[in-house]
Amino acid sequence: MALDLSALSRQVRAMSGSLAVEAGDKHGRQALALGRYLESADEHALWAQAAELSRETSAWLLARPLEPLNRTRDLPPRPADYALVATDGSQIDVERHGMAACYVINIGRVFLRYGAHPAARLSSRPSLYYRDEDLYLSDGVRRIPIEGNYLSAKRDIEEGLALAELADEFLPRHGPGPRAYRQETFDTIRVNPPELAEGIPAIALQDGTLVRWTLAGAEKFVQDAFLQPYLRYLDAMRARGVPVASYISRPRAPEVAGTIRLMFCPDVDVAQGRGAKCSACSDAAANRTPSCMACQGLTDADILADMLDEGQRGPLFASMSRINVECYGEHLIHFFYLRVGREVARVELPRWVAEDRAQVDLVHTLVYDQCMKGQGYPVALARAHEQAIVRAADRRAFLGIVEGSLLRAELPASDSRKRESKERQAL
């Protein structure tokens, strides 16, 4: 047996005991953080300034509040008829020890319409990438492989473009802008669509964050290569008046928690124009645990959970992450937290959606309705995932197709010795 489960079981028991001890401490710190947060509920403008002042100097992530901190919104009325489009993606990574340098991105695409004329369209679109420009980014001197986080960024772009294409086919146009991208390629696979969802509310929904965190530390030419197409996709959705949102289940973001840390920080003085200066923390200099450490390890959802009742959303915040502030412009990503059963989920929105109360309310009620239809997770995203997922059997079949095609073309079709050795056992 390769994995010694009996040895692991002893370690799991030790982990459970340790987590039980930590749970009590964590609960106390959650209560302390939430209490400090609510004490400052009417000072959201002050803490927005503090977040701006501390963005470059704090050692943690921050969020800029846009509404009173204790504001909650009840679930808005759900329209009787509505439509939405959703996408999700998966991939077959580049296999360095494989037969050919290539990767596959598979995008699951979903259109759902509810009400008097219900309809659904589910499909997937796989794309094979093997050309040099698919495998590498280049600034004329260096070549950066598109793999790992960069392949994920490539998939994010494809998910966005597919969402824009679905909107072009199925959703009504509320804005004067041009049609979305790659319409000529989408026309080649057009199905007979249901009656266009004219005159009914509609949204576009993605899974996961809209902030491209994986690009935060990348060089400028790498960021541009991935971000510019993604931002143009958001341009197209804004032009046609379709609100874009993303849903994050069990979010781990600590941005609101980071702003609460400022409330404990003795260095912050907005009147004097001083933000957090973590390298010279006065508490630490006095050999004491910094007061802001009460928030260490807490997520936004941990702190805000007790503030939200079922179906309620909390106040709007803007993410202060560097890549968001410096690169997204008019698409600056905002977010709110939403109570869905036992979970507090994060819903992200571009600024042009967040600034329109009617669109925020529409996203709120439709995302919640989708969660109820999907037993706690948006059903459109669950169906998109099902369309997108690449299973082990699919991967093996794809590799078999590659091998056969290479052999017919009289090209080398063998794995590396390392990979071959993993496929057989010998002593």
Rosetta blueprint (number, residue, H / E / L):
1 M L
2 A L
3 L L
4 D L
5 L H
6 S H
7 A H
8 L H
9 S H
10 R H
11 Q H
12 V H
13 R H
14 A H
15 M H
16 S H
17 G H
18 S H
19 L H
20 A H
21 V H
22 E H
23 A H
24 G H
25 D H
26 K H
27 H H
28 G H
29 R H
30 Q H
31 A H
32 L H
33 A H
34 L H
35 G H
36 R H
37 Y H
38 L H
39 E H
40 S L
41 A H
42 D H
43 E H
44 H H
45 A H
46 L H
47 W H
48 A H
49 Q H
50 A H
51 A H
52 E H
53 L H
54 S H
55 R L
56 E L
57 T L
58 S L
59 A L
60 W L
61 L L
62 L L
63 A E
64 R E
65 P E
66 L L
67 E L
68 P L
69 L L
70 N L
71 R L
72 T L
73 R E
74 D L
75 L L
76 P L
77 P L
78 R L
79 P L
80 A L
81 D L
82 Y E
83 A E
84 L E
85 V E
86 A E
87 T E
88 D E
89 G E
90 S E
91 Q E
92 I E
93 D L
94 V L
95 E L
96 R L
97 H L
98 G L
99 M L
100 A L
101 A L
102 C L
103 Y E
104 V E
105 I E
106 N E
107 I E
108 G E
109 R E
110 V E
111 F E
112 L E
113 R E
114 Y E
115 G L
116 A L
117 H L
118 P L
119 A E
120 A E
121 R E
122 L E
123 S E
124 S E
125 R E
126 P E
127 S E
128 L E
129 Y E
130 Y L
131 R L
132 D H
133 E H
134 D H
135 L H
136 Y E
137 L E
138 S E
139 D L
140 G L
141 V L
142 R L
143 R E
144 I E
145 P E
146 I L
147 E L
148 G L
149 N H
150 Y H
151 L H
152 S H
153 A H
154 K H
155 R H
156 D H
157 I H
158 E H
159 E H
160 G H
161 L H
162 A H
163 L H
164 A H
165 E H
166 L H
167 A H
168 D H
169 E H
170 F H
171 L L
172 P L
173 R L
174 H L
175 G L
176 P L
177 G L
178 P L
179 R L
180 A L
181 Y L
182 R L
183 Q H
184 E H
185 T H
186 F H
187 D H
188 T L
189 I L
190 R L
191 V L
192 N L
193 P L
194 P L
195 E L
196 L L
197 A L
198 E L
199 G L
200 I L
201 P L
202 A E
203 I E
204 A E
205 L E
206 Q E
207 D E
208 G L
209 T L
210 L L
211 V L
212 R L
213 W H
214 T H
215 L H
216 A L
217 G L
218 A L
219 E L
220 K H
221 F H
222 V H
223 Q H
224 D H
225 A H
226 F H
227 L H
228 Q H
229 P H
230 Y H
231 L H
232 R H
233 Y H
234 L H
235 D H
236 A H
237 M H
238 R H
239 A H
240 R L
241 G L
242 V L
243 P L
244 V E
245 A E
246 S E
247 Y E
248 I E
249 S L
250 R L
251 P L
252 R L
253 A L
254 P L
255 E H
256 V H
257 A H
258 G H
259 T H
260 I H
261 R H
262 L H
263 M H
264 F H
265 C L
266 P L
267 D L
268 V L
269 D E
270 V H
271 A H
272 Q H
273 G L
274 R E
275 G L
276 A L
277 K L
278 C H
279 S H
280 A H
281 C L
282 S H
283 D H
284 A H
285 A H
286 A L
287 N L
288 R L
289 T L
290 P L
291 S H
292 C H
293 M H
294 A H
295 C H
296 Q L
297 G L
298 L L
299 T L
300 D H
301 A H
302 D H
303 I H
304 L H
305 A H
306 D H
307 M H
308 L L
309 D L
310 E L
311 G L
312 Q L
313 R E
314 G L
315 P L
316 L L
317 F E
318 A E
319 S E
320 M L
321 S L
322 R H
323 I H
324 N H
325 V H
326 E H
327 C H
328 Y L
329 G H
330 E H
331 H H
332 L L
333 I E
334 H E
335 F E
336 F E
337 Y E
338 L E
339 R E
340 V E
341 G L
342 R L
343 E E
344 V E
345 A E
346 R E
347 V E
348 E E
349 L E
350 P E
351 R H
352 W H
353 V H
354 A H
355 E L
356 D L
357 R H
358 A H
359 Q H
360 V H
361 D H
362 L H
363 V H
364 H H
365 T H
366 L H
367 V H
368 Y H
369 D H
370 Q H
371 C H
372 M H
373 K H
374 G L
375 Q L
376 G L
377 Y L
378 P L
379 V H
380 A H
381 L H
382 A H
383 R H
384 A H
385 H H
386 E H
387 Q H
388 A H
389 I L
390 V L
391 R L
392 A H
393 A H
394 D H
395 R H
396 R H
397 A H
398 F H
399 L H
400 G H
401 I H
402 V H
403 E H
404 G H
405 S H
406 L H
407 L H
408 R H
409 A L
410 E L
411 L L
412 P L
413 A L
414 S L
415 D L
416 S L
417 R H
418 K H
419 R H
420 E H
421 S H
422 K H
423 E L
424 R L
425 Q L
426 A L
427 L L
